[in-house]
Amino acid sequence: MQEKAMVNDTLASINGELVRFGEMIPQTENKELKQSLKQFRNACEQSQEQLYQIAREKSYYIPAAKATDEEIKHVKSLFAEGAM
């Protein structure tokens, strides 16, 4: 397997884990479990950021173009109108 594919697969996996932590944390009432999940999520975020930086440096990942001012204004207006 090529390095690029492995990095992208790992990033996708980490992102999936972050979604799952985001779902689990608010659903637990056990404070100790909640704290542990937050610690795991934070470590996962740090790993994701490190791998993301490596992927950027090696041009394995190219982020989407930045939103224009007009696009940003449009999205803000949707939230202001309660459309979302």
C-alpha positions in Angstrom: 0.0 0.0 0.0 1.3 3.5 -0.8 2.2 5.9 1.9 -0.3 8.5 0.6 -3.2 6.0 0.8 -2.2 4.9 4.3 -2.1 8.5 5.5 -5.4 9.3 3.9 -7.0 6.2 5.3 -5.7 6.9 8.8 -6.9 10.5 8.6 -10.4 9.3 7.6 -10.3 6.7 10.5 -9.3 9.4 13.0 -12.0 11.7 11.8 -14.6 9.0 12.3 -13.4 8.4 15.8 -13.7 12.1 16.6 -17.3 12.0 15.4 -18.0 9.0 17.6 -16.5 10.7 20.6 -18.6 13.7 19.8 -21.7 11.5 20.0 -20.7 9.6 23.1 -19.6 12.4 25.4 -22.9 14.2 25.8 -24.8 10.9 26.2 -23.0 9.7 29.3 -24.0 10.8 32.8 -21.0 9.1 34.4 -18.6 12.0 35.1 -15.5 9.8 35.2 -16.4 8.2 31.9 -17.2 11.6 30.4 -13.8 12.9 31.4 -12.0 9.8 30.1 -13.8 10.2 26.7 -12.8 13.9 26.6 -9.2 12.9 27.2 -9.3 10.3 24.5 -10.9 12.8 22.1 -8.2 15.4 22.9 -5.5 12.9 22.2 -7.2 11.8 19.0 -7.4 15.5 17.9 -3.7 15.9 18.5 -2.9 12.9 16.4 -5.2 14.1 13.7 -3.5 17.5 13.6 0.0 16.0 13.5 -1.0 13.6 10.7 -2.8 16.4 8.8 0.4 18.5 8.9 2.4 15.7 7.5 -0.1 15.1 4.8 -0.1 18.8 3.9 3.8 18.9 3.8 3.9 15.9 1.5 1.0 17.2 -0.7 -1.1 14.2 0.2 -3.9 16.4 1.3 -4.9 19.7 -0.4 -7.6 21.5 1.5 -10.6 23.0 -0.3 -10.3 26.6 -1.5 -11.2 29.2 1.1 -14.7 30.5 1.1 -15.2 33.9 -0.4 -16.5 36.8 1.6 -19.8 36.5 -0.2 -20.1 32.8 0.6 -19.4 33.5 4.3 -22.0 36.2 4.4 -24.6 33.9 2.8 -24.0 31.2 5.4 -24.1 33.7 8.2 -27.4 35.0 6.9 -28.8 31.4 6.8 -28.0 31.1 10.5 -29.4 34.5 11.3 -32.7 33.6 9.6 -32.9 30.3 11.4 -32.9 28.4 8.1 -30.5 25.8 9.4 
